[in-house]
Amino acid sequence: HIYAQPINEKKFGEVFYLTIPDSYKPIRHLVDGALMQYKHIEMPIFLYIIDDSKEVMKLHDVEFVSIADYVQNYIEDKKADKSMKSIRIGNVKPLVISGLPATSIEVFYKQDKVDMMRMVYLVETPGYFYEIAALSAGDIL
């Protein structure tokens, strides 16, 4: 009988905590596949996190040997993105966040004739790569 079977709790993904100011409220539909998305209540500033499971990438024959390889792929993907016009990659800086290898990247571009800027932090954990980003538009740049 199906109800008599033993069950086991499974953990999916990794657990992490992020401090978000009260001036940001949750939203949906900004970035496909994002774990979380927030918008500032008064200004056009958005926060989001995307995760890439190393296990899932391996199933699709995609493997990065280091955060540097992942960063290079990220930059190439952004430069190839047709929705991002006049793209310019600003500072790219290796760093450590909570003991984990990471890189910060500034991405400047136009989207629908609006100046945009992303401050992106790519972080590597044992099982995932994370894109943690703030996106701003228009006059606040």
C-alpha positions as CSV (number, residue, x, y, z in Angstrom):
1,H,0.0,0.0,0.0
2,I,1.4,3.4,-0.9
3,Y,0.6,5.0,2.4
4,A,2.5,2.4,4.4
5,Q,5.8,3.1,2.6
6,P,8.7,4.6,4.6
7,I,9.4,8.2,3.7
8,N,12.6,10.1,3.9
9,E,13.1,13.9,4.1
10,K,15.3,15.1,1.2
11,K,17.1,18.4,1.0
12,F,17.0,20.2,-2.3
13,G,19.5,22.9,-3.0
14,E,21.4,24.7,-0.3
15,V,20.2,26.8,2.5
16,F,21.5,30.4,2.8
17,Y,20.4,33.6,4.4
18,L,20.3,37.1,2.8
19,T,19.7,40.3,4.7
20,I,17.3,42.5,2.6
21,P,16.3,46.0,3.7
22,D,12.6,46.6,4.5
23,S,12.4,49.1,1.6
24,Y,12.4,46.1,-0.8
25,K,9.3,44.0,-1.4
26,P,9.0,40.6,-3.1
27,I,8.0,40.5,-6.8
28,R,7.7,37.9,-9.5
29,H,8.4,37.7,-13.2
30,L,11.5,39.9,-13.4
31,V,14.0,37.1,-14.1
32,D,13.1,33.6,-15.3
33,G,14.2,30.9,-12.9
34,A,15.2,33.3,-10.0
35,L,15.1,31.9,-6.5
36,M,14.0,35.2,-5.2
37,Q,13.2,38.7,-6.6
38,Y,12.7,42.0,-4.8
39,K,12.0,45.5,-5.9
40,H,12.7,48.8,-4.0
41,I,9.3,50.3,-3.1
42,E,10.3,53.8,-4.4
43,M,13.1,53.4,-6.9
44,P,13.7,51.2,-10.0
45,I,16.2,48.9,-8.1
46,F,15.7,45.2,-8.2
47,L,17.4,42.3,-6.4
48,Y,17.5,38.7,-7.6
49,I,19.3,35.4,-7.1
50,I,19.7,32.6,-9.7
51,D,21.2,29.2,-8.8
52,D,22.9,26.8,-11.2
53,S,23.2,23.3,-9.8
54,K,26.6,21.7,-10.6
55,E,24.9,18.3,-10.6
56,V,22.3,19.4,-13.2
57,M,24.9,21.1,-15.3
58,K,26.9,17.9,-15.4
59,L,23.9,16.0,-16.6
60,H,23.9,18.4,-19.6
61,D,27.7,18.0,-20.1
62,V,28.4,21.5,-18.8
63,E,31.1,21.7,-16.2
64,F,33.2,24.6,-14.9
65,V,36.5,23.8,-13.2
66,S,36.5,27.1,-11.2
67,I,34.6,30.3,-10.5
68,A,36.9,32.0,-13.1
69,D,35.5,29.6,-15.8
70,Y,32.0,30.3,-14.7
71,V,32.6,34.1,-14.8
72,Q,34.0,33.9,-18.3
73,N,31.0,32.0,-19.5
74,Y,28.7,34.5,-17.7
75,I,30.4,37.5,-19.5
76,E,30.2,35.7,-22.9
77,D,26.5,35.0,-22.4
78,K,25.7,38.6,-21.5
79,K,27.7,39.9,-24.5
80,A,25.6,37.5,-26.7
81,D,22.3,38.5,-25.2
82,K,20.4,40.4,-28.0
83,S,18.1,42.2,-25.5
84,M,21.1,43.9,-23.9
85,K,22.3,46.7,-26.3
86,S,25.6,48.6,-26.1
87,I,26.8,46.2,-23.4
88,R,29.9,47.1,-21.5
89,I,31.5,45.0,-18.8
90,G,32.9,47.3,-16.0
91,N,35.0,46.1,-13.1
92,V,35.5,42.4,-12.7
93,K,36.9,41.6,-9.2
94,P,37.7,38.3,-7.6
95,L,36.8,38.2,-4.0
96,V,35.7,35.9,-1.1
97,I,32.2,36.0,0.4
98,S,31.6,34.1,3.6
99,G,34.7,32.0,2.9
100,L,33.5,31.1,-0.7
101,P,35.2,32.0,-4.0
102,A,33.3,34.8,-5.7
103,T,33.6,37.5,-8.4
104,S,31.9,40.9,-8.6
105,I,31.0,42.1,-12.1
106,E,29.6,45.5,-13.3
107,V,27.4,45.1,-16.4
108,F,26.2,48.3,-18.2
109,Y,23.8,48.2,-21.1
110,K,20.6,49.6,-22.7
111,Q,17.3,47.8,-22.7
112,D,14.4,49.3,-24.5
113,K,16.4,52.5,-24.8
114,V,16.8,52.7,-21.0
115,D,20.3,52.8,-19.4
116,M,20.7,49.8,-17.1
117,M,23.3,48.6,-14.7
118,R,23.7,45.2,-12.9
119,M,26.0,44.7,-10.0
120,V,26.5,41.0,-10.0
121,Y,28.2,38.7,-7.5
122,L,28.9,35.2,-8.8
123,V,29.5,32.8,-5.9
124,E,30.7,29.2,-6.0
125,T,29.6,26.7,-3.3
126,P,30.4,23.0,-3.3
127,G,27.1,22.2,-5.2
128,Y,26.1,25.4,-6.9
129,F,27.0,28.6,-8.6
130,Y,24.9,31.6,-7.6
131,E,24.2,34.8,-9.4
132,I,23.3,37.4,-6.8
133,A,22.5,40.7,-8.5
134,A,21.2,44.2,-8.1
135,L,19.7,45.8,-11.2
136,S,19.0,49.5,-11.6
137,A,17.5,51.6,-14.3
138,G,17.3,55.1,-15.6
139,D,18.1,58.2,-13.6
140,I,19.5,56.5,-10.4
141,L,22.6,55.4,-12.3
